[in-house]
């Protein structure tokens, strides 16, 4: 079983880790790279937005797909 709250918190700590927890390896790596570039490219402004979206995506995926296949 996937825990949505845990997935969201993991991605809030390090973007992409919640996706890895959900079993979505490629998406997790993409979020990690995308968030890193957005932090650096916008001096942090866009980084916060992408960081929070990553956490929300990990949470919502775990909520919609609670059973590991």
Short mmCIF file of the C-alpha atoms (twelve columns), coordinates in Angstrom:
data_MODEL
# 
_entry.id   MODEL 
# 
loop_
_atom_site.group_PDB 
_atom_site.id 
_atom_site.type_symbol 
_atom_site.label_atom_id 
_atom_site.label_alt_id 
_atom_site.label_comp_id 
_atom_site.label_asym_id 
_atom_site.label_seq_id 
_atom_site.Cartn_x 
_atom_site.Cartn_y 
_atom_site.Cartn_z 
_atom_site.pdbx_PDB_model_num 
ATOM 1  C CA . UNK A 1  0.000  0.000  0.000   1 
ATOM 2  C CA . UNK A 2  1.168  3.495  -0.800  1 
ATOM 3  C CA . UNK A 3  0.817  6.195  1.811   1 
ATOM 4  C CA . UNK A 4  -0.126 9.474  0.077   1 
ATOM 5  C CA . UNK A 5  1.031  11.651 2.965   1 
ATOM 6  C CA . UNK A 6  4.432  9.956  3.053   1 
ATOM 7  C CA . UNK A 7  4.833  10.360 -0.722  1 
ATOM 8  C CA . UNK A 8  4.013  14.061 -0.472  1 
ATOM 9  C CA . UNK A 9  6.374  14.650 2.444   1 
ATOM 10 C CA . UNK A 10 9.208  12.806 0.717   1 
ATOM 11 C CA . UNK A 11 8.814  14.975 -2.374  1 
ATOM 12 C CA . UNK A 12 8.570  18.051 -0.212  1 
ATOM 13 C CA . UNK A 13 11.937 17.197 1.341   1 
ATOM 14 C CA . UNK A 14 13.629 16.243 -1.934  1 
ATOM 15 C CA . UNK A 15 11.630 16.652 -5.152  1 
ATOM 16 C CA . UNK A 16 11.281 13.373 -7.012  1 
ATOM 17 C CA . UNK A 17 11.763 11.088 -4.010  1 
ATOM 18 C CA . UNK A 18 7.998  10.777 -3.539  1 
ATOM 19 C CA . UNK A 19 7.698  9.653  -7.141  1 
ATOM 20 C CA . UNK A 20 10.456 7.091  -6.561  1 
ATOM 21 C CA . UNK A 21 8.518  5.886  -3.510  1 
ATOM 22 C CA . UNK A 22 5.495  5.484  -5.792  1 
ATOM 23 C CA . UNK A 23 7.571  3.365  -8.174  1 
ATOM 24 C CA . UNK A 24 7.791  6.003  -10.901 1 
ATOM 25 C CA . UNK A 25 11.558 6.059  -11.455 1 
ATOM 26 C CA . UNK A 26 11.769 8.128  -14.653 1 
ATOM 27 C CA . UNK A 27 9.233  10.711 -13.444 1 
ATOM 28 C CA . UNK A 28 11.137 11.006 -10.155 1 
ATOM 29 C CA . UNK A 29 14.398 11.728 -11.948 1 
ATOM 30 C CA . UNK A 30 12.669 14.261 -14.208 1 
ATOM 31 C CA . UNK A 31 11.180 16.086 -11.195 1 
ATOM 32 C CA . UNK A 32 14.561 16.151 -9.469  1 
ATOM 33 C CA . UNK A 33 16.295 17.659 -12.510 1 
ATOM 34 C CA . UNK A 34 13.438 20.039 -13.353 1 
ATOM 35 C CA . UNK A 35 13.261 21.360 -9.801  1 
ATOM 36 C CA . UNK A 36 17.007 21.834 -9.635  1 
ATOM 37 C CA . UNK A 37 17.029 23.853 -12.856 1 
ATOM 38 C CA . UNK A 38 14.047 25.940 -11.756 1 
ATOM 39 C CA . UNK A 39 15.730 26.768 -8.430  1 
ATOM 40 C CA . UNK A 40 18.942 27.810 -10.142 1 
ATOM 41 C CA . UNK A 41 17.361 29.493 -13.160 1 
ATOM 42 C CA . UNK A 42 14.947 31.696 -11.250 1 
ATOM 43 C CA . UNK A 43 16.980 32.365 -8.094  1 
ATOM 44 C CA . UNK A 44 14.450 30.397 -6.068  1 
ATOM 45 C CA . UNK A 45 11.176 31.990 -7.122  1 
ATOM 46 C CA . UNK A 46 10.050 29.363 -9.609  1 
ATOM 47 C CA . UNK A 47 11.831 26.691 -7.576  1 
ATOM 48 C CA . UNK A 48 9.264  26.899 -4.781  1 
ATOM 49 C CA . UNK A 49 6.391  26.528 -7.219  1 
ATOM 50 C CA . UNK A 50 7.876  23.475 -8.962  1 
ATOM 51 C CA . UNK A 51 8.879  22.006 -5.580  1 
ATOM 52 C CA . UNK A 52 5.293  22.197 -4.296  1 
ATOM 53 C CA . UNK A 53 3.852  20.846 -7.554  1 
ATOM 54 C CA . UNK A 54 6.198  17.857 -7.289  1 
ATOM 55 C CA . UNK A 55 4.959  17.120 -3.773  1 
ATOM 56 C CA . UNK A 56 1.321  17.471 -4.853  1 
ATOM 57 C CA . UNK A 57 1.833  15.129 -7.821  1 
ATOM 58 C CA . UNK A 58 3.441  12.466 -5.615  1 
ATOM 59 C CA . UNK A 59 0.617  12.778 -3.081  1 
ATOM 60 C CA . UNK A 60 -2.177 12.640 -5.653  1 
ATOM 61 C CA . UNK A 61 -0.655 9.682  -7.531  1 
ATOM 62 C CA . UNK A 62 -0.322 7.691  -4.301  1 
ATOM 63 C CA . UNK A 63 -3.894 8.601  -3.362  1 
ATOM 64 C CA . UNK A 64 -5.304 7.527  -6.737  1 
ATOM 65 C CA . UNK A 65 -3.157 4.354  -6.938  1 
ATOM 66 C CA . UNK A 66 -2.871 3.037  -3.378  1 
ATOM 67 C CA . UNK A 67 -2.007 -0.553 -4.328  1 
ATOM 68 C CA . UNK A 68 1.410  -1.391 -5.742  1 
ATOM 69 C CA . UNK A 69 1.252  -3.464 -8.911  1 
# 
